[in-house]
Amino acid sequence: MMDSNPVTARSLGKTYFVNGDNLERSYKHVLSGFSQWEQLAHAEDWALLAENMGTHLSIDETSIDHEVYVFLTNKDGHGKKKTLVAYVKGLKVADIVEILMKIPESLRLAVVEVTMDHSDVMHAVVSKVFPNARITIDCFHSVQIVGDAPEEIRMQCKREAVKEEKKEKTAFKKRLLGNAKQRKRYAEKHPRNYKGRKRGRKPMRANAKYVPTTLSNGDTPIDLLRKCRNMLLQSGEKWTDKQKERATVLFEKYPKIKEAHSLLCSFRAIFKNKTLTPATAKIELHKWYDKVSKSSLREVKAARDTIKLKEEEVLNYFVEFSTNASAESFNSKVKNFRAQLHGVIDVKFFMYRLCCIWG
């Protein structure tokens, strides 16, 4: 079971009422083939399973034991056996290329497509190792880059709102102190000797609580900007009635956020249209470039420049509508397995188990 499933010895020990620590030691040194593994000597730095090569690959990085590892996976494995092709420790292009070049040339030249994120390291590695492969950048990461623009503007507005509230609070306390001193001076000059209830307006207490300004929907500016974070990542048609009300107030008070969100939605709409080809998608993308050029938002322009740098790879998404979901899913499984172990003590043995389960 431990050869084919990401389960820990302790969890099996609880199930079968045996000592989990003893089971782990027995599996590691006796039951498994770890000590005879042909890649044991360099397992902490890299491992290569060339027999799992396919024509459609994914490449991504993840962290294990405070070190970054690059994983090359085969999409035809569907996250099961024969998925893992190779892993390399670190993000140095030369080191990764050196290991992946050990894959037979016939298999490397047969690769049709490799999906990835916007990483320059991954792009350089794939260009050298798989020269015939079509590089496709995952559309989710492209949308995420543009989606960072409204988030950055929101954070700027929130910081300004916090500063403004602090100023108002300081002015309020100063006014309270001034009123208290004024009342004290007046009381000393005009002593009152009367019985019964005092007449006139009740004076403001010296310890009165500051009440921040509220907007038409009942939120303070800070609360409004805090609550709209996830909302700005979605399209308007997915908002609830409460979110639509909040968006109306938000966009009226902060027009920059409205403009950035509008540009994000128009960019996302390009990738949602499954009828586009790379040629027609390029026309739509250049129309979006023109919209951004008319804008004064530097955050959106920075995102546009990032997309422009790898425009061809971004548009390759429309060839087969391929994403990097398989690599992200594999990374998630590795992280969940690592979480079950509560950390990695023996990196070599952990990598051996990864190769057994997904190799």
C-alpha beads as a LAMMPS data file, in Angstrom:
LAMMPS data file: protein, C-alpha beads

359 atoms
358 bonds

1 atom types
1 bond types

-500.0 500.0 xlo xhi
-500.0 500.0 ylo yhi
-500.0 500.0 zlo zhi

Masses

1 110.0

Atoms # bond

1 1 1 0.000 0.000 0.000
2 1 1 2.832 2.426 0.830
3 1 1 4.408 1.764 -2.583
4 1 1 1.375 3.051 -4.457
5 1 1 -0.428 5.462 -2.097
6 1 1 0.697 8.645 -0.315
7 1 1 0.004 7.313 3.187
8 1 1 2.258 7.438 6.237
9 1 1 3.374 4.496 8.357
10 1 1 1.811 6.071 11.442
11 1 1 -1.610 6.309 9.808
12 1 1 -1.370 2.636 8.809
13 1 1 -0.228 1.792 12.325
14 1 1 -3.372 3.344 13.786
15 1 1 -5.520 1.416 11.303
16 1 1 -3.920 -2.001 11.929
17 1 1 -2.997 -1.447 15.609
18 1 1 0.765 -1.683 15.171
19 1 1 3.592 0.657 16.135
20 1 1 3.846 3.223 13.323
21 1 1 7.507 4.090 14.023
22 1 1 8.556 0.441 13.867
23 1 1 6.554 -0.025 10.675
24 1 1 8.256 2.966 9.058
25 1 1 11.726 1.668 9.953
26 1 1 10.856 -1.810 8.678
27 1 1 9.470 -0.426 5.421
28 1 1 12.447 1.855 4.863
29 1 1 15.241 -0.645 5.573
30 1 1 13.645 -4.023 4.741
31 1 1 10.307 -4.024 2.913
32 1 1 10.996 -1.308 0.339
33 1 1 13.788 -1.325 -2.195
34 1 1 15.129 2.002 -0.953
35 1 1 18.633 0.779 -0.104
36 1 1 18.977 -0.809 -3.586
37 1 1 17.512 2.174 -5.477
38 1 1 19.779 2.930 -8.413
39 1 1 19.301 6.694 -8.015
40 1 1 19.929 6.779 -4.253
41 1 1 23.345 8.460 -4.511
42 1 1 21.954 11.637 -6.100
43 1 1 18.333 11.356 -4.925
44 1 1 18.543 14.526 -2.828
45 1 1 19.561 16.587 -5.881
46 1 1 17.819 14.939 -8.833
47 1 1 16.203 11.832 -10.249
48 1 1 15.278 10.888 -13.788
49 1 1 12.526 8.506 -14.932
50 1 1 12.899 8.759 -18.704
51 1 1 10.586 5.791 -19.285
52 1 1 7.672 8.032 -18.221
53 1 1 8.251 10.529 -21.030
54 1 1 5.319 11.589 -23.204
55 1 1 4.507 14.121 -25.893
56 1 1 2.649 16.582 -23.630
57 1 1 4.506 17.665 -20.503
58 1 1 4.148 20.172 -17.662
59 1 1 6.885 21.825 -15.630
60 1 1 6.588 23.654 -12.318
61 1 1 8.425 24.177 -9.041
62 1 1 7.546 23.499 -5.413
63 1 1 9.231 23.723 -2.020
64 1 1 10.406 20.686 -0.045
65 1 1 12.368 21.002 3.196
66 1 1 13.060 24.708 2.559
67 1 1 14.509 23.925 -0.876
68 1 1 12.950 24.544 -4.281
69 1 1 12.570 21.553 -6.594
70 1 1 11.568 21.627 -10.259
71 1 1 9.224 18.790 -11.308
72 1 1 8.714 17.646 -14.881
73 1 1 5.487 15.644 -15.266
74 1 1 3.720 13.765 -18.042
75 1 1 0.114 14.850 -18.624
76 1 1 -0.823 11.392 -19.907
77 1 1 -0.203 10.064 -16.390
78 1 1 -3.278 11.985 -15.158
79 1 1 -1.747 12.416 -11.703
80 1 1 -1.285 8.671 -11.159
81 1 1 1.453 6.167 -11.924
82 1 1 3.868 7.147 -14.735
83 1 1 3.270 10.870 -14.079
84 1 1 6.659 11.924 -12.680
85 1 1 9.396 12.236 -15.311
86 1 1 12.135 14.056 -13.396
87 1 1 12.911 16.408 -10.540
88 1 1 15.904 18.706 -10.000
89 1 1 16.912 20.671 -6.927
90 1 1 17.318 24.436 -7.341
91 1 1 16.439 27.003 -9.982
92 1 1 19.736 27.294 -11.846
93 1 1 19.057 26.888 -15.559
94 1 1 22.399 25.205 -16.242
95 1 1 21.865 22.553 -13.534
96 1 1 18.326 21.726 -14.672
97 1 1 19.329 21.554 -18.331
98 1 1 22.272 19.276 -17.519
99 1 1 19.998 16.713 -15.876
100 1 1 17.148 16.862 -18.403
101 1 1 19.587 16.491 -21.304
102 1 1 20.202 12.944 -20.013
103 1 1 16.787 12.055 -21.478
104 1 1 17.328 10.291 -24.828
105 1 1 17.320 12.760 -27.708
106 1 1 14.601 10.903 -29.617
107 1 1 12.227 11.328 -26.665
108 1 1 13.117 14.993 -26.212
109 1 1 12.551 15.837 -29.861
110 1 1 9.199 14.005 -29.842
111 1 1 7.711 16.372 -27.235
112 1 1 4.876 18.383 -28.805
113 1 1 3.904 20.753 -25.993
114 1 1 5.106 21.868 -22.566
115 1 1 2.859 23.959 -20.318
116 1 1 4.213 26.269 -17.615
117 1 1 3.704 29.547 -15.788
118 1 1 5.462 32.854 -16.574
119 1 1 8.760 31.742 -15.009
120 1 1 11.802 32.827 -17.027
121 1 1 13.765 29.863 -15.647
122 1 1 11.245 27.312 -16.929
123 1 1 11.074 29.055 -20.301
124 1 1 14.858 28.939 -20.720
125 1 1 15.021 25.269 -19.677
126 1 1 12.254 24.097 -22.027
127 1 1 13.686 26.087 -24.960
128 1 1 17.023 24.296 -24.629
129 1 1 15.901 20.770 -23.681
130 1 1 12.802 20.446 -25.893
131 1 1 13.575 22.515 -29.016
132 1 1 10.622 21.161 -31.039
133 1 1 8.066 21.637 -28.274
134 1 1 5.382 24.315 -28.306
135 1 1 5.618 26.354 -25.102
136 1 1 2.201 27.187 -23.668
137 1 1 1.792 29.556 -20.733
138 1 1 -1.156 28.712 -18.514
139 1 1 -4.005 31.203 -19.007
140 1 1 -4.731 31.197 -15.265
141 1 1 -1.313 32.687 -14.513
142 1 1 -1.785 35.320 -17.229
143 1 1 -5.124 36.370 -15.734
144 1 1 -3.540 36.310 -12.283
145 1 1 -0.854 38.788 -13.391
146 1 1 -3.481 41.219 -14.677
147 1 1 -5.583 40.548 -11.560
148 1 1 -2.729 41.775 -9.377
149 1 1 -3.302 45.315 -10.717
150 1 1 -6.711 45.921 -9.030
151 1 1 -5.343 44.315 -5.874
152 1 1 -2.349 46.661 -5.825
153 1 1 -4.591 49.693 -6.337
154 1 1 -6.954 48.435 -3.620
155 1 1 -4.065 48.157 -1.166
156 1 1 -2.915 51.690 -2.017
157 1 1 -6.412 53.031 -1.386
158 1 1 -6.632 51.072 1.856
159 1 1 -3.360 52.528 3.118
160 1 1 -4.582 56.014 2.289
161 1 1 -7.900 55.302 4.060
162 1 1 -6.045 54.134 7.172
163 1 1 -3.946 57.322 7.185
164 1 1 -7.058 59.471 6.742
165 1 1 -8.846 57.720 9.605
166 1 1 -5.823 58.197 11.863
167 1 1 -5.822 61.922 11.039
168 1 1 -9.550 62.173 11.811
169 1 1 -9.062 60.295 15.085
170 1 1 -6.183 62.580 16.113
171 1 1 -8.226 65.683 15.254
172 1 1 -11.190 64.291 17.241
173 1 1 -9.056 63.722 20.351
174 1 1 -7.516 67.163 19.979
175 1 1 -10.980 68.720 19.770
176 1 1 -12.100 66.808 22.878
177 1 1 -9.077 68.022 24.818
178 1 1 -9.645 71.594 23.687
179 1 1 -13.320 71.461 24.693
180 1 1 -12.411 70.065 28.109
181 1 1 -9.908 72.872 28.740
182 1 1 -12.402 75.478 27.564
183 1 1 -15.115 74.121 29.887
184 1 1 -12.684 74.108 32.794
185 1 1 -11.707 77.745 32.232
186 1 1 -15.340 78.790 31.865
187 1 1 -16.327 76.939 35.057
188 1 1 -13.598 78.679 36.993
189 1 1 -14.749 82.143 35.821
190 1 1 -18.506 81.481 36.073
191 1 1 -19.299 79.337 39.101
192 1 1 -22.890 78.063 39.155
193 1 1 -24.895 77.643 42.309
194 1 1 -28.188 76.027 41.452
195 1 1 -30.203 73.051 42.533
196 1 1 -31.846 70.363 40.481
197 1 1 -31.177 69.248 36.926
198 1 1 -28.798 71.151 34.668
199 1 1 -30.273 72.859 31.681
200 1 1 -28.969 73.268 28.162
201 1 1 -27.060 70.999 25.796
202 1 1 -25.191 68.100 27.332
203 1 1 -21.448 68.737 26.926
204 1 1 -19.282 66.283 25.004
205 1 1 -17.558 63.830 27.325
206 1 1 -13.773 64.022 27.559
207 1 1 -13.569 60.261 26.990
208 1 1 -16.106 60.106 24.120
209 1 1 -15.466 57.313 21.606
210 1 1 -14.448 58.160 18.072
211 1 1 -16.950 56.956 15.464
212 1 1 -15.469 56.671 11.938
213 1 1 -17.302 57.977 8.889
214 1 1 -19.634 55.436 7.293
215 1 1 -20.678 55.196 3.655
216 1 1 -24.172 54.710 2.225
217 1 1 -24.011 50.906 2.613
218 1 1 -23.008 51.122 6.283
219 1 1 -19.314 50.262 5.787
220 1 1 -16.410 52.482 6.705
221 1 1 -13.912 53.142 3.870
222 1 1 -11.450 50.680 5.440
223 1 1 -14.107 47.967 5.826
224 1 1 -15.266 48.545 2.266
225 1 1 -11.768 48.081 0.865
226 1 1 -11.163 45.036 3.057
227 1 1 -14.383 43.248 2.100
228 1 1 -14.003 43.786 -1.656
229 1 1 -10.761 41.829 -2.037
230 1 1 -12.209 38.531 -3.289
231 1 1 -15.015 40.314 -5.082
232 1 1 -12.592 42.132 -7.390
233 1 1 -11.173 38.819 -8.609
234 1 1 -14.584 37.787 -9.951
235 1 1 -16.689 39.004 -12.846
236 1 1 -19.712 41.166 -12.099
237 1 1 -22.219 38.464 -13.102
238 1 1 -20.979 36.246 -10.244
239 1 1 -21.595 38.860 -7.545
240 1 1 -24.370 38.522 -4.995
241 1 1 -26.849 41.364 -4.399
242 1 1 -24.839 42.469 -1.360
243 1 1 -21.624 42.481 -3.393
244 1 1 -23.288 44.470 -6.187
245 1 1 -24.384 47.086 -3.661
246 1 1 -20.867 47.202 -2.239
247 1 1 -19.365 47.474 -5.743
248 1 1 -21.588 50.460 -6.567
249 1 1 -20.313 52.334 -3.508
250 1 1 -16.719 51.211 -4.101
251 1 1 -16.568 52.231 -7.767
252 1 1 -18.186 55.589 -7.030
253 1 1 -15.616 56.423 -4.362
254 1 1 -12.586 54.826 -6.057
255 1 1 -12.841 55.155 -9.877
256 1 1 -9.305 53.755 -10.352
257 1 1 -10.386 50.401 -8.931
258 1 1 -13.397 50.404 -11.256
259 1 1 -11.181 51.014 -14.290
260 1 1 -8.688 48.304 -13.293
261 1 1 -11.469 45.785 -12.665
262 1 1 -13.040 46.576 -16.036
263 1 1 -9.723 45.931 -17.811
264 1 1 -9.298 42.668 -15.903
265 1 1 -12.769 41.461 -16.949
266 1 1 -12.140 42.306 -20.608
267 1 1 -8.811 40.425 -20.487
268 1 1 -10.406 37.381 -18.834
269 1 1 -13.182 37.367 -21.468
270 1 1 -10.588 36.696 -24.177
271 1 1 -9.568 33.379 -22.575
272 1 1 -13.158 32.401 -21.836
273 1 1 -14.008 32.496 -25.533
274 1 1 -13.324 28.932 -26.739
275 1 1 -14.151 29.797 -30.361
276 1 1 -10.983 31.849 -30.812
277 1 1 -7.913 30.666 -32.683
278 1 1 -4.394 31.966 -32.018
279 1 1 -4.811 34.445 -34.910
280 1 1 -8.190 35.822 -33.807
281 1 1 -7.116 35.803 -30.156
282 1 1 -4.112 37.934 -31.109
283 1 1 -6.458 40.539 -32.619
284 1 1 -8.549 40.600 -29.427
285 1 1 -5.427 40.815 -27.291
286 1 1 -4.122 43.799 -29.255
287 1 1 -7.488 45.509 -28.818
288 1 1 -7.011 45.063 -25.095
289 1 1 -3.524 46.561 -25.405
290 1 1 -5.123 49.663 -26.941
291 1 1 -7.553 49.959 -24.028
292 1 1 -4.676 49.770 -21.558
293 1 1 -2.710 52.396 -23.514
294 1 1 -5.576 54.848 -23.019
295 1 1 -5.543 54.193 -19.284
296 1 1 -3.388 56.067 -16.796
297 1 1 -2.972 53.104 -14.439
298 1 1 0.692 52.121 -14.279
299 1 1 -0.168 48.827 -12.522
300 1 1 -2.228 47.588 -15.479
301 1 1 0.396 48.818 -17.947
302 1 1 3.060 46.833 -16.096
303 1 1 0.888 43.708 -16.386
304 1 1 0.376 44.396 -20.113
305 1 1 4.152 44.640 -20.631
306 1 1 4.622 41.276 -18.905
307 1 1 2.057 39.661 -21.210
308 1 1 3.675 41.301 -24.252
309 1 1 7.077 39.788 -23.455
310 1 1 5.697 36.257 -23.922
311 1 1 2.759 36.969 -26.175
312 1 1 3.383 34.017 -28.482
313 1 1 3.494 31.541 -25.585
314 1 1 0.341 33.086 -24.073
315 1 1 -1.522 32.763 -27.383
316 1 1 -0.448 29.110 -27.727
317 1 1 -3.196 28.391 -25.200
318 1 1 -5.704 28.711 -28.058
319 1 1 -4.087 25.865 -30.040
320 1 1 -5.311 23.044 -27.783
321 1 1 -6.617 25.082 -24.798
322 1 1 -3.982 23.411 -22.616
323 1 1 -3.380 24.542 -19.048
324 1 1 -0.811 23.788 -16.368
325 1 1 -3.470 22.267 -14.101
326 1 1 -1.792 18.844 -14.117
327 1 1 1.450 20.287 -12.696
328 1 1 -0.433 22.356 -10.116
329 1 1 -2.399 19.249 -9.112
330 1 1 0.811 17.229 -8.747
331 1 1 2.343 19.980 -6.586
332 1 1 -0.752 19.953 -4.409
333 1 1 -0.485 16.178 -3.903
334 1 1 3.185 16.492 -2.949
335 1 1 2.380 19.236 -0.431
336 1 1 -0.458 17.211 1.079
337 1 1 1.822 14.189 1.414
338 1 1 4.477 16.368 3.048
339 1 1 1.854 17.762 5.443
340 1 1 0.863 14.214 6.509
341 1 1 4.481 13.585 7.460
342 1 1 4.601 16.879 9.419
343 1 1 7.765 17.809 7.552
344 1 1 10.501 15.932 5.697
345 1 1 13.278 14.427 7.808
346 1 1 14.963 12.181 5.237
347 1 1 14.779 13.935 1.846
348 1 1 16.157 10.958 -0.082
349 1 1 13.547 8.575 1.309
350 1 1 10.781 11.116 0.673
351 1 1 11.883 11.445 -2.947
352 1 1 12.070 7.661 -3.248
353 1 1 8.449 7.423 -2.139
354 1 1 7.429 10.099 -4.648
355 1 1 9.077 8.079 -7.417
356 1 1 7.355 4.885 -6.229
357 1 1 3.905 6.452 -6.044
358 1 1 3.954 8.676 -9.149
359 1 1 6.976 7.321 -11.024

Bonds

1 1 1 2
2 1 2 3
3 1 3 4
4 1 4 5
5 1 5 6
6 1 6 7
7 1 7 8
8 1 8 9
9 1 9 10
10 1 10 11
11 1 11 12
12 1 12 13
13 1 13 14
14 1 14 15
15 1 15 16
16 1 16 17
17 1 17 18
18 1 18 19
19 1 19 20
20 1 20 21
21 1 21 22
22 1 22 23
23 1 23 24
24 1 24 25
25 1 25 26
26 1 26 27
27 1 27 28
28 1 28 29
29 1 29 30
30 1 30 31
31 1 31 32
32 1 32 33
33 1 33 34
34 1 34 35
35 1 35 36
36 1 36 37
37 1 37 38
38 1 38 39
39 1 39 40
40 1 40 41
41 1 41 42
42 1 42 43
43 1 43 44
44 1 44 45
45 1 45 46
46 1 46 47
47 1 47 48
48 1 48 49
49 1 49 50
50 1 50 51
51 1 51 52
52 1 52 53
53 1 53 54
54 1 54 55
55 1 55 56
56 1 56 57
57 1 57 58
58 1 58 59
59 1 59 60
60 1 60 61
61 1 61 62
62 1 62 63
63 1 63 64
64 1 64 65
65 1 65 66
66 1 66 67
67 1 67 68
68 1 68 69
69 1 69 70
70 1 70 71
71 1 71 72
72 1 72 73
73 1 73 74
74 1 74 75
75 1 75 76
76 1 76 77
77 1 77 78
78 1 78 79
79 1 79 80
80 1 80 81
81 1 81 82
82 1 82 83
83 1 83 84
84 1 84 85
85 1 85 86
86 1 86 87
87 1 87 88
88 1 88 89
89 1 89 90
90 1 90 91
91 1 91 92
92 1 92 93
93 1 93 94
94 1 94 95
95 1 95 96
96 1 96 97
97 1 97 98
98 1 98 99
99 1 99 100
100 1 100 101
101 1 101 102
102 1 102 103
103 1 103 104
104 1 104 105
105 1 105 106
106 1 106 107
107 1 107 108
108 1 108 109
109 1 109 110
110 1 110 111
111 1 111 112
112 1 112 113
113 1 113 114
114 1 114 115
115 1 115 116
116 1 116 117
117 1 117 118
118 1 118 119
119 1 119 120
120 1 120 121
121 1 121 122
122 1 122 123
123 1 123 124
124 1 124 125
125 1 125 126
126 1 126 127
127 1 127 128
128 1 128 129
129 1 129 130
130 1 130 131
131 1 131 132
132 1 132 133
133 1 133 134
134 1 134 135
135 1 135 136
136 1 136 137
137 1 137 138
138 1 138 139
139 1 139 140
140 1 140 141
141 1 141 142
142 1 142 143
143 1 143 144
144 1 144 145
145 1 145 146
146 1 146 147
147 1 147 148
148 1 148 149
149 1 149 150
150 1 150 151
151 1 151 152
152 1 152 153
153 1 153 154
154 1 154 155
155 1 155 156
156 1 156 157
157 1 157 158
158 1 158 159
159 1 159 160
160 1 160 161
161 1 161 162
162 1 162 163
163 1 163 164
164 1 164 165
165 1 165 166
166 1 166 167
167 1 167 168
168 1 168 169
169 1 169 170
170 1 170 171
171 1 171 172
172 1 172 173
173 1 173 174
174 1 174 175
175 1 175 176
176 1 176 177
177 1 177 178
178 1 178 179
179 1 179 180
180 1 180 181
181 1 181 182
182 1 182 183
183 1 183 184
184 1 184 185
185 1 185 186
186 1 186 187
187 1 187 188
188 1 188 189
189 1 189 190
190 1 190 191
191 1 191 192
192 1 192 193
193 1 193 194
194 1 194 195
195 1 195 196
196 1 196 197
197 1 197 198
198 1 198 199
199 1 199 200
200 1 200 201
201 1 201 202
202 1 202 203
203 1 203 204
204 1 204 205
205 1 205 206
206 1 206 207
207 1 207 208
208 1 208 209
209 1 209 210
210 1 210 211
211 1 211 212
212 1 212 213
213 1 213 214
214 1 214 215
215 1 215 216
216 1 216 217
217 1 217 218
218 1 218 219
219 1 219 220
220 1 220 221
221 1 221 222
222 1 222 223
223 1 223 224
224 1 224 225
225 1 225 226
226 1 226 227
227 1 227 228
228 1 228 229
229 1 229 230
230 1 230 231
231 1 231 232
232 1 232 233
233 1 233 234
234 1 234 235
235 1 235 236
236 1 236 237
237 1 237 238
238 1 238 239
239 1 239 240
240 1 240 241
241 1 241 242
242 1 242 243
243 1 243 244
244 1 244 245
245 1 245 246
246 1 246 247
247 1 247 248
248 1 248 249
249 1 249 250
250 1 250 251
251 1 251 252
252 1 252 253
253 1 253 254
254 1 254 255
255 1 255 256
256 1 256 257
257 1 257 258
258 1 258 259
259 1 259 260
260 1 260 261
261 1 261 262
262 1 262 263
263 1 263 264
264 1 264 265
265 1 265 266
266 1 266 267
267 1 267 268
268 1 268 269
269 1 269 270
270 1 270 271
271 1 271 272
272 1 272 273
273 1 273 274
274 1 274 275
275 1 275 276
276 1 276 277
277 1 277 278
278 1 278 279
279 1 279 280
280 1 280 281
281 1 281 282
282 1 282 283
283 1 283 284
284 1 284 285
285 1 285 286
286 1 286 287
287 1 287 288
288 1 288 289
289 1 289 290
290 1 290 291
291 1 291 292
292 1 292 293
293 1 293 294
294 1 294 295
295 1 295 296
296 1 296 297
297 1 297 298
298 1 298 299
299 1 299 300
300 1 300 301
301 1 301 302
302 1 302 303
303 1 303 304
304 1 304 305
305 1 305 306
306 1 306 307
307 1 307 308
308 1 308 309
309 1 309 310
310 1 310 311
311 1 311 312
312 1 312 313
313 1 313 314
314 1 314 315
315 1 315 316
316 1 316 317
317 1 317 318
318 1 318 319
319 1 319 320
320 1 320 321
321 1 321 322
322 1 322 323
323 1 323 324
324 1 324 325
325 1 325 326
326 1 326 327
327 1 327 328
328 1 328 329
329 1 329 330
330 1 330 331
331 1 331 332
332 1 332 333
333 1 333 334
334 1 334 335
335 1 335 336
336 1 336 337
337 1 337 338
338 1 338 339
339 1 339 340
340 1 340 341
341 1 341 342
342 1 342 343
343 1 343 344
344 1 344 345
345 1 345 346
346 1 346 347
347 1 347 348
348 1 348 349
349 1 349 350
350 1 350 351
351 1 351 352
352 1 352 353
353 1 353 354
354 1 354 355
355 1 355 356
356 1 356 357
357 1 357 358
358 1 358 359
